[in-house]
Amino acid sequence: MNAIPAPLRGGLWMMGAALCFTVMLSLIHPLAEELHPFEIAFLRNIFAVLFMAPWIWRALPAFRETRNLRLFILRALFSFAA
């Protein structure tokens, strides 16, 4: 993966993210007629956590070593409120 130049790699990540958002929105649209918006947000977040679980598990030791734990908690609270 390091053989790909950084700008091209960034562009590929952006295209992959756009594809994921498109798929997510196309799956949510039919559900919006039947489910409450809070249920949709809950399911979206659950699937995001399951998808990100391997990365979270790998990053957990580095999280414990941080000196900015208060800032991480504050960011999580703002994200939760949003």
C-alpha positions as CSV (number, residue, x, y, z in Angstrom):
1,M,0.0,0.0,0.0
2,N,2.9,2.4,0.6
3,A,3.9,2.1,-3.1
4,I,0.9,4.2,-4.0
5,P,1.7,8.0,-3.8
6,A,0.0,9.8,-0.9
7,P,-2.2,12.1,-3.1
8,L,-3.5,9.1,-5.1
9,R,-4.1,7.1,-1.9
10,G,-6.0,10.1,-0.4
11,G,-8.1,10.3,-3.5
12,L,-8.9,6.6,-3.4
13,W,-9.9,6.9,0.3
14,M,-12.2,9.8,-0.7
15,M,-13.8,7.9,-3.5
16,G,-14.3,4.9,-1.2
17,A,-15.9,7.1,1.5
18,A,-18.2,8.7,-1.2
19,L,-19.2,5.2,-2.3
20,C,-20.0,4.1,1.3
21,F,-22.1,7.2,1.9
22,T,-24.0,6.6,-1.3
23,V,-24.7,3.0,-0.4
24,M,-25.7,4.0,3.2
25,L,-28.1,6.7,2.0
26,S,-29.6,4.4,-0.6
27,L,-30.3,1.8,2.1
28,I,-31.7,4.3,4.6
29,H,-34.1,6.0,2.2
30,P,-36.6,3.0,2.0
31,L,-36.3,2.5,5.8
32,A,-37.2,6.1,6.5
33,E,-40.8,5.5,5.6
34,E,-41.2,2.8,8.3
35,L,-38.7,3.6,11.1
36,H,-38.4,6.6,13.4
37,P,-35.3,8.8,12.8
38,F,-33.9,7.8,16.2
39,E,-34.1,4.1,15.3
40,I,-32.3,4.8,12.0
41,A,-29.5,6.8,13.7
42,F,-29.2,4.0,16.3
43,L,-28.8,1.3,13.7
44,R,-26.5,3.4,11.6
45,N,-24.2,3.9,14.6
46,I,-24.3,0.2,15.7
47,F,-23.3,-0.9,12.2
48,A,-20.5,1.7,12.1
49,V,-19.1,0.5,15.4
50,L,-19.2,-3.1,14.3
51,F,-17.5,-2.1,11.0
52,M,-14.8,-0.1,12.9
53,A,-14.3,-2.7,15.7
54,P,-11.1,-4.2,14.4
55,W,-9.5,-0.7,14.1
56,I,-10.8,0.3,17.5
57,W,-9.4,-2.8,19.1
58,R,-6.0,-2.2,17.5
59,A,-6.0,1.5,18.6
60,L,-7.0,0.8,22.2
61,P,-3.5,0.6,23.7
62,A,-2.6,4.0,22.2
63,F,-5.8,5.5,23.5
64,R,-4.8,4.5,27.1
65,E,-1.4,6.3,26.7
66,T,-2.9,9.6,25.7
67,R,-2.4,12.7,27.8
68,N,-5.5,14.4,26.5
69,L,-8.2,12.1,27.9
70,R,-10.4,15.1,28.9
71,L,-10.3,16.4,25.3
72,F,-11.3,12.9,24.0
73,I,-14.2,12.7,26.4
74,L,-15.3,16.2,25.5
75,R,-15.2,15.4,21.8
76,A,-17.2,12.2,22.4
77,L,-19.8,14.2,24.4
78,F,-20.1,16.8,21.6
79,S,-20.4,14.0,19.0
80,F,-23.1,12.3,21.1
81,A,-25.0,15.6,21.5
82,A,-24.9,16.2,17.7
